[in-house]
Amino acid sequence: MIIRHVRVRTDRIGGFQGAEDDITIENSTRVIIDHVSGSWARDEVINGFGDNDDVTISNSIFAWGIPKHDKCALLASDPKDKQRMTFVNNICAHNGDRNPDINFPPASCVEVVNNILYNAQSEFAEVWESYGGTPVSIVGNTFVAGGDTNPGSRGIARETTGTRGMAKIYMWDNAFVGSFSHISPEVKAAVVTTSPCPLTAPPRAATVAYADVLLKSGAFPRDAIDAQVVADVRNRTGRINYPNPAIPRQPTAAPYSDADKDGMDDTWERSQGMNPAAADPWADQDGDGIANFEEFLTFREKSMGL
């Protein structure tokens, strides 16, 4: 399953806070959450639950969880077995902790690569051991203090409550900006000198990734909320629980011509030698193994500079 360029804004309070994540990945395999935007969850903005595997969360913005349970990302909860999880090129902003929460069984492959983690209050990245000790690579991320960050806030933290085995924490080229405990003292005992498993997301230097993530993360075209998040990170402004949940008005636009209602722009179809009067989204015009509709979506992304 691939979910891209979707915004989730939880603007209505429900009856059970524990179910109010923006996005939950539950008992699922081979999932990509890419270029999505989420905010105002009363539980986690994004959450993994149960028996997941081969999950990638990338190029997304997760901001403004609702206090007093303002959490960015709980990458796994109640895992049934080892998991492969990639969290790459995302922004967590204005969430008190779980930026992200990392708690997996041994033999998992977990990578937290090239993210921007902004304005945590208690913890930024939390590595837990209650499922036997997480093996994780934390590489090329930028941890940035904001208005709610304080000297006692922890950048990379190791949580030993209920430990069932020591974590394996590999760290490389992370950048820390501002006054807080960048790496908690208890992390030292769990540090390893090589990645617990090969990285599937080729890391960039934190300074290089920082500018690119600010430019390209989230659902496109960006709305006013994501634009504010990016501005806050750039300027080190904004606070947790701001703004109040209100969906911004979206500008209208003229749709492209689509005579056969197959979702693809007639002009683009002609440029590819396709017949705009024949609905053929799942055919493969150029024989490269990628469906016509997927090719069109890639073209659309490139036209937005992504």
N, C-alpha and C positions, 0 to 999 in steps of 0.2 A: 504494500500500500504506500502510495506517495501522496502527501498532502502539501501543496505549495500555494503561496500567495493568498492565504486566508487570514483574516483578522478575527480574533475571539475576544470580545469585550463583555465581561459578565456584569451587566449593568442592573440586573434585578436580583434581589436577595431571595434565596429559596428557603426551604424548610429544614435543610440538613447541611450544616457548614462543611462537614467532612466529605461531602460529595461535590462540592463546588470548586473543582479544578477547572481551569480553562480547557485543558487538553489532558486526557488520560489514555495511556497506552497500556492495555490490559490483556494478558495471555495472548500475545501477538508476536509474530516472527516476520522479519524482513519489512521493516517499517522505516520510512523516511519522512521526517517532519522538517520542511525546508522553506525558508523565507516566509515564516508565519509570524504573527504578532499576537501577543496575549497580554491582558491586564485585568486587574480588579477581581482576581479570584480570592475567595475567603479561605480556601485551602491552598494547595500549590498552584502556581500558574501553569506548570506542566509537571506531569506525574507519571512514573512507570509503576505498574502494579502486577504482581503475580509472575507467571511463567513467560517472560519475554526473552527474545534473542534477536541478534542482528538488527539493532535499532540505531538509527542515526538522527540526531537533532542538530540542525545546522542553519546558519545564516539567519537567525531569528532574534526577535526582541521580546523579552519577558519582563514586564515592569509593573510596579505599583500594585503588589499584592495588598489586600485589605488587612490592616492591623486588627486584632493583635496576633494574627496568624499570617503575617506577610512573608510568604516563602516563594522563592523563584522556581527551583527545580528539584524535585525528589526523584532522582534517576531510577531508583528501584525501591519497591517495598514488598515485603513478603515474597522474595524470590524463591522459586522452587528448585532452581539448579543454577549452574554457572551461566553467565550471560555475556554477550558482546555488545558494548554500548559505546557510541561515539557522540561526544558533545563538543561541537566545533563551530567557531566563528559566530557565536551568539553574544548578545548583550543581556545581562541580568542587571536591572537598575531599580533602585528604590524598594528593595525587599530586605527585611531585617536579617534573615539568614537563609540557609539552604541555597547558596549561590555558587555551585549546586551542592546538594546532599548526595554523598557517594557511599553506598552501603551494599556490597555484593558478596557472594560466596567466593571462596578460593577457586582458582582456575578460571575465573572470569577474565575478560579482556576489556578494560575500561580506559578510555582516553578522554581527557579534558584538555582541548587544544585550541589555542588562539582565540580565546574568549575575552570580552571586556566585562569585568565584574565591578559594579559601581554602587557606592553608598550603602553597603551593608551596615547593620547596626551591631549585631552580636558576632556573627560569623559570615565570612565569605564562603570558601570551599571547606566542607566538612567531610572528613574521611572516617567512616565508622568501621567497627569490628564485630558487631553483634550477629553477623551471619558467617563468621569465621575468619574475617580479615580481608579487606578489599585490596586486590592488586590494581593499581591505578597509575597512569602516567599523566602528570599535570605539567603541561609544556606550553611555553610561549604565550601565556595569558597575561593580561594586565589587570591588576587589582588597584582600584582607585577609591580613595576616601571621598566621602561627600558630607553633606550637612548633618547626617545622622550617625556617621562613623565617629568613634571616639578612641582614645588611646588603648582601651581595653578590648576593642574589636579585634577579631583574629582573622588573618588573611587565609592561611592554610592551617587547618586545625585537625588534630587527630582526637577522635572521641572514643574513649575506652570503656564507657558505661556498658555493662553486659558483654564485655569482650569474650569472644570464643576463639581467638587466634589473632596474631599480630598482622596488621596490614602491611602491604609492600607499596611504598610511595616513591615513585620516581619523579624528580623535579628537574626541569631544565629551562633556562632563559625566561623565567617569569619576571615581570616588572611590577614594582610596588610603588604607588604614588600616594604620599600623605602619611599622617601620623596615626599608626595603629600597629598591633603586633603582627608583623608581616608573616612570619612562620613561627607557630607556637613551639615552645621548648619540647613538648611531648612528641612532636613529629620526628625528632632526631632518631629515636630508637627504631623507627619503622622505615627509614630512608634506605633505598636500594640504589645501586650505581648504574643499573641498566634497566630499560623498560621491561616490565613483567611479560609483555608479549609485543610482537612487532607492531609499530604504529601503522594504522591504515589511513590516517589523515596526515599527509606529509606536513610537518610543522614549518611555519615561517617564524622568523624572529619576531618577538613581541612588538617591537617598534614598527615593523613593517605591517603586521597584521592589524594593529590598532587603527590605523588610518583607513584600511580597507573595510574593516568590520563596521566602522562608523558610516562609511559611504554606502554599503551594500546590504546591511542586515535588515530584516523585517519584511513584511508584505509590501509589494509595490503595485501601483504607485503609493507612496507613503501618505498616511493621513496626518492630521495635526498632532495626534497623540504621539506617534512615533517620532515626528519631527521635534517635539518637545523633549522626548527622552534623549535623542541624539544631541540636541543643544545643551541639555543638562550635563551630559557626560563631557562634552567639549569644554564647557565653562565651569564645571564643578558646582552646579547650581541645583535647585530643586530639593524636595524633601519627600520622605515616605508619606503616603496617603494624600498626595497632591498630584493631579487635580481631582476634584470630585467626579464620580462616574457620570459622564454625559457623552453620548455618542456624537462626534462631530458630524455636521452636515457634509455629505459627499458631493463634490461637483458633478454635474451631469456632463455627458459626452456623447457625441454621435457614434453609433455602432458602425463597425465596418460592414461592407456588403457581404452577405452570405446566402446566395440564392438557394443552395441545396440544404441549408440548415444543418450542416455537419460540423459547425463550430469553427471552421477555418475561413480566413479572409479570402474572398474571391480573387483579389489582386495577387495575393501570395500564391494561391493555387495555380494561377496562370503562369507565374514566374517559375514554377516548378514543373511545368508541362502537364499539369493535372486539369481535369475537367470540372469547373466550378458548378456545373449543373448536375454532377453525379456525387451522391453522398458516399465518400470513401475514406472516412477518418482512420479506420484500422487497417487499411491496405498499406502497402509499402512501395511507393512509387519508384524510389531509387534503389531498392533491393539491398539496403544496408542493414536490415534486421530491425529497424526502428520504424514504428507506425507513423503514418503521415501526420496524425494529430500531435504526437510527441515532437515531431520535427517542427511543427508550427509553434508549439509552446516554447521550444528552444529559441526560435526566431524572435518571438515576442520578448523573451527575456533579454536577448542581445540588443534589441531595439531600445530597451530601458537602461542599457549600460551595464547589465549584469553578466 
